[in-house]
Amino acid sequence: MLVPCPDPDDAPFNETVSAELAPGEKLTAEFTPEQSETRMYLPILAASKYPNMSYEASADGEPIYGPGRAPPTDIDDLSVTFIPAKSFTRSLTVEVTNLDDSVTRTVIIQPVGWEVT
């Protein structure tokens, strides 16, 4: 269930960023609205789920998730994470850190939402 629901004219947003993280490495991904002067709604924030990882997210510089040892939701199920959906106008920053001391991981970050048009 999405709250609020997008209008038919709103622009969908579904991007991925991926990287291989060696032990101790961090992936920082920043997402910005593509429409000029718009608000973006984020009901789903997914990332690859592995043990010994740390997940954090902020919207417009304000923390919205974590730090946590599990992602908001896994990329394999894309469950709604935030009810009501989080919103931002400038940027969404997501950080995933590999806390393992010996295993390299391939990590994917996937925010799903819409931009008001």
Contacts in CASP RR format, 6 or more apart in sequence:
PFRMAT RR
TARGET T0000
AUTHOR 0000-0000-0000
METHOD contacts of the structure
MODEL  1
MLVPCPDPDDAPFNETVSAELAPGEKLTAEFTPEQSETRMYLPILAASKY
PNMSYEASADGEPIYGPGRAPPTDIDDLSVTFIPAKSFTRSLTVEVTNLD
DSVTRTVIIQPVGWEVT
1 80 0 8 1.000
1 83 0 8 1.000
2 43 0 8 1.000
2 80 0 8 1.000
2 85 0 8 1.000
3 43 0 8 1.000
3 83 0 8 1.000
3 84 0 8 1.000
3 85 0 8 1.000
4 41 0 8 1.000
4 84 0 8 1.000
4 85 0 8 1.000
6 12 0 8 1.000
6 41 0 8 1.000
6 113 0 8 1.000
6 114 0 8 1.000
7 116 0 8 1.000
7 117 0 8 1.000
9 117 0 8 1.000
10 114 0 8 1.000
10 115 0 8 1.000
10 116 0 8 1.000
10 117 0 8 1.000
11 34 0 8 1.000
11 35 0 8 1.000
11 114 0 8 1.000
11 115 0 8 1.000
11 117 0 8 1.000
12 113 0 8 1.000
12 114 0 8 1.000
13 31 0 8 1.000
13 33 0 8 1.000
13 34 0 8 1.000
13 40 0 8 1.000
13 111 0 8 1.000
13 112 0 8 1.000
13 113 0 8 1.000
13 114 0 8 1.000
13 115 0 8 1.000
14 110 0 8 1.000
14 111 0 8 1.000
14 112 0 8 1.000
14 113 0 8 1.000
15 31 0 8 1.000
15 110 0 8 1.000
15 111 0 8 1.000
16 108 0 8 1.000
16 109 0 8 1.000
16 110 0 8 1.000
17 27 0 8 1.000
17 29 0 8 1.000
17 108 0 8 1.000
17 109 0 8 1.000
18 106 0 8 1.000
18 107 0 8 1.000
18 108 0 8 1.000
18 109 0 8 1.000
19 27 0 8 1.000
19 106 0 8 1.000
19 107 0 8 1.000
20 104 0 8 1.000
20 105 0 8 1.000
20 106 0 8 1.000
20 107 0 8 1.000
21 27 0 8 1.000
21 96 0 8 1.000
21 97 0 8 1.000
21 98 0 8 1.000
21 104 0 8 1.000
21 105 0 8 1.000
21 106 0 8 1.000
21 107 0 8 1.000
22 98 0 8 1.000
22 104 0 8 1.000
23 98 0 8 1.000
23 100 0 8 1.000
23 101 0 8 1.000
23 102 0 8 1.000
23 103 0 8 1.000
23 104 0 8 1.000
24 97 0 8 1.000
24 98 0 8 1.000
24 99 0 8 1.000
24 100 0 8 1.000
24 101 0 8 1.000
25 97 0 8 1.000
25 98 0 8 1.000
26 95 0 8 1.000
26 96 0 8 1.000
26 97 0 8 1.000
26 98 0 8 1.000
27 95 0 8 1.000
27 96 0 8 1.000
27 97 0 8 1.000
27 107 0 8 1.000
27 109 0 8 1.000
28 93 0 8 1.000
28 94 0 8 1.000
28 95 0 8 1.000
29 93 0 8 1.000
29 94 0 8 1.000
29 95 0 8 1.000
29 109 0 8 1.000
30 91 0 8 1.000
30 92 0 8 1.000
30 93 0 8 1.000
30 94 0 8 1.000
31 91 0 8 1.000
31 92 0 8 1.000
31 93 0 8 1.000
31 94 0 8 1.000
31 111 0 8 1.000
32 90 0 8 1.000
32 91 0 8 1.000
32 92 0 8 1.000
33 39 0 8 1.000
33 40 0 8 1.000
33 88 0 8 1.000
33 89 0 8 1.000
33 90 0 8 1.000
33 115 0 8 1.000
34 115 0 8 1.000
35 115 0 8 1.000
35 116 0 8 1.000
35 117 0 8 1.000
37 89 0 8 1.000
38 89 0 8 1.000
38 115 0 8 1.000
38 116 0 8 1.000
38 117 0 8 1.000
39 87 0 8 1.000
39 88 0 8 1.000
39 89 0 8 1.000
39 115 0 8 1.000
39 116 0 8 1.000
40 87 0 8 1.000
40 88 0 8 1.000
40 89 0 8 1.000
40 92 0 8 1.000
40 113 0 8 1.000
40 114 0 8 1.000
40 115 0 8 1.000
40 116 0 8 1.000
41 85 0 8 1.000
41 86 0 8 1.000
41 87 0 8 1.000
41 113 0 8 1.000
41 114 0 8 1.000
41 115 0 8 1.000
41 116 0 8 1.000
42 59 0 8 1.000
42 81 0 8 1.000
42 82 0 8 1.000
42 85 0 8 1.000
42 86 0 8 1.000
42 87 0 8 1.000
42 88 0 8 1.000
42 92 0 8 1.000
42 111 0 8 1.000
42 112 0 8 1.000
42 113 0 8 1.000
43 80 0 8 1.000
43 81 0 8 1.000
43 82 0 8 1.000
43 83 0 8 1.000
43 85 0 8 1.000
43 86 0 8 1.000
43 112 0 8 1.000
43 113 0 8 1.000
44 73 0 8 1.000
44 78 0 8 1.000
44 79 0 8 1.000
44 80 0 8 1.000
44 81 0 8 1.000
44 82 0 8 1.000
44 110 0 8 1.000
44 111 0 8 1.000
44 112 0 8 1.000
44 113 0 8 1.000
45 57 0 8 1.000
45 65 0 8 1.000
45 71 0 8 1.000
45 72 0 8 1.000
45 73 0 8 1.000
45 81 0 8 1.000
45 82 0 8 1.000
45 92 0 8 1.000
45 94 0 8 1.000
45 110 0 8 1.000
45 111 0 8 1.000
45 112 0 8 1.000
46 71 0 8 1.000
46 72 0 8 1.000
46 73 0 8 1.000
46 74 0 8 1.000
46 75 0 8 1.000
46 77 0 8 1.000
46 78 0 8 1.000
46 81 0 8 1.000
46 108 0 8 1.000
46 109 0 8 1.000
46 110 0 8 1.000
46 111 0 8 1.000
46 112 0 8 1.000
47 55 0 8 1.000
47 71 0 8 1.000
47 72 0 8 1.000
47 74 0 8 1.000
47 75 0 8 1.000
47 94 0 8 1.000
47 96 0 8 1.000
47 107 0 8 1.000
47 108 0 8 1.000
47 109 0 8 1.000
47 110 0 8 1.000
48 71 0 8 1.000
48 74 0 8 1.000
48 75 0 8 1.000
48 96 0 8 1.000
48 105 0 8 1.000
48 106 0 8 1.000
48 107 0 8 1.000
48 108 0 8 1.000
48 109 0 8 1.000
49 70 0 8 1.000
49 71 0 8 1.000
49 74 0 8 1.000
49 75 0 8 1.000
49 76 0 8 1.000
50 98 0 8 1.000
50 100 0 8 1.000
50 105 0 8 1.000
50 107 0 8 1.000
51 100 0 8 1.000
52 98 0 8 1.000
52 99 0 8 1.000
52 100 0 8 1.000
52 103 0 8 1.000
53 69 0 8 1.000
53 71 0 8 1.000
53 96 0 8 1.000
53 97 0 8 1.000
53 98 0 8 1.000
53 99 0 8 1.000
53 100 0 8 1.000
53 105 0 8 1.000
53 107 0 8 1.000
54 67 0 8 1.000
54 68 0 8 1.000
54 69 0 8 1.000
54 95 0 8 1.000
54 96 0 8 1.000
54 97 0 8 1.000
54 99 0 8 1.000
55 65 0 8 1.000
55 66 0 8 1.000
55 67 0 8 1.000
55 68 0 8 1.000
55 69 0 8 1.000
55 70 0 8 1.000
55 71 0 8 1.000
55 72 0 8 1.000
55 94 0 8 1.000
55 95 0 8 1.000
55 96 0 8 1.000
56 63 0 8 1.000
56 65 0 8 1.000
56 66 0 8 1.000
56 67 0 8 1.000
56 68 0 8 1.000
56 94 0 8 1.000
56 95 0 8 1.000
57 63 0 8 1.000
57 64 0 8 1.000
57 65 0 8 1.000
57 66 0 8 1.000
57 72 0 8 1.000
57 92 0 8 1.000
57 93 0 8 1.000
57 94 0 8 1.000
57 95 0 8 1.000
58 64 0 8 1.000
58 92 0 8 1.000
58 93 0 8 1.000
59 86 0 8 1.000
59 87 0 8 1.000
59 88 0 8 1.000
59 91 0 8 1.000
59 92 0 8 1.000
59 93 0 8 1.000
60 88 0 8 1.000
60 89 0 8 1.000
60 90 0 8 1.000
60 91 0 8 1.000
61 90 0 8 1.000
61 91 0 8 1.000
61 93 0 8 1.000
64 82 0 8 1.000
64 86 0 8 1.000
65 72 0 8 1.000
65 81 0 8 1.000
71 96 0 8 1.000
72 81 0 8 1.000
72 82 0 8 1.000
73 79 0 8 1.000
73 80 0 8 1.000
73 81 0 8 1.000
75 108 0 8 1.000
75 110 0 8 1.000
78 110 0 8 1.000
78 112 0 8 1.000
85 113 0 8 1.000
92 111 0 8 1.000
94 109 0 8 1.000
94 111 0 8 1.000
96 107 0 8 1.000
96 109 0 8 1.000
98 104 0 8 1.000
98 105 0 8 1.000
98 107 0 8 1.000
END
